[in-house]
Amino acid sequence: MNKNYEVGSIVIMKKNHPCGSNKWQILRTGVDIKLKCIGCNHVVMISRIDFEKRLKKVEV
């Protein structure tokens, strides 16, 4: 899997967010990853392990 992501990258996750979008922008990296939904601007934090399991593709 391509793990070349950094702050500001747009990533596509395996499952859609309830708003219908599956694209997220990375706001912060570290032990936890802070993501903002491109569709509705909802912000979530998930562990790096969960993020890497759910990551489908890095777009930008």
C-alpha positions in Angstrom: 0.0 0.0 0.0 1.2 3.5 -0.8 1.8 5.3 2.5 3.1 8.6 1.1 0.7 10.9 3.0 1.4 14.1 4.8 -0.4 17.1 6.3 -2.6 18.5 3.5 -2.9 15.3 1.5 -6.3 14.2 0.2 -6.9 10.5 0.9 -9.7 8.1 -0.1 -11.0 5.7 2.6 -12.6 2.3 2.0 -15.9 3.3 3.5 -18.0 6.4 2.8 -18.8 8.9 5.5 -22.5 9.2 6.3 -22.6 12.4 4.2 -21.7 10.3 1.1 -18.1 11.4 0.6 -15.1 9.1 1.0 -12.4 11.8 0.5 -10.7 13.3 3.6 -7.9 15.9 4.1 -5.2 15.1 6.6 -4.9 17.9 9.2 -2.4 16.4 11.6 -0.2 13.3 11.8 1.4 11.5 14.6 0.2 8.6 16.8 -3.3 9.8 15.9 -4.4 11.1 12.5 -6.7 14.1 12.4 -8.9 14.1 9.3 -11.5 16.5 7.8 -14.3 15.2 5.5 -14.2 17.0 2.2 -18.0 16.6 1.8 -19.2 18.1 5.1 -16.1 19.5 6.9 -16.6 17.1 9.9 -13.3 16.6 11.8 -12.3 13.2 13.3 -9.3 11.8 15.0 -8.4 8.1 14.6 -5.3 6.0 15.5 -2.6 5.6 12.9 -3.2 1.8 12.9 -7.0 2.2 12.2 -6.2 4.9 9.6 -3.8 2.6 7.7 -6.3 -0.3 7.8 -9.0 2.0 6.3 -6.9 3.8 3.8 -7.6 3.0 0.2 -5.6 5.5 -1.8 -3.6 8.7 -1.4 -4.8 11.2 -4.0 -2.7 14.4 -3.6 
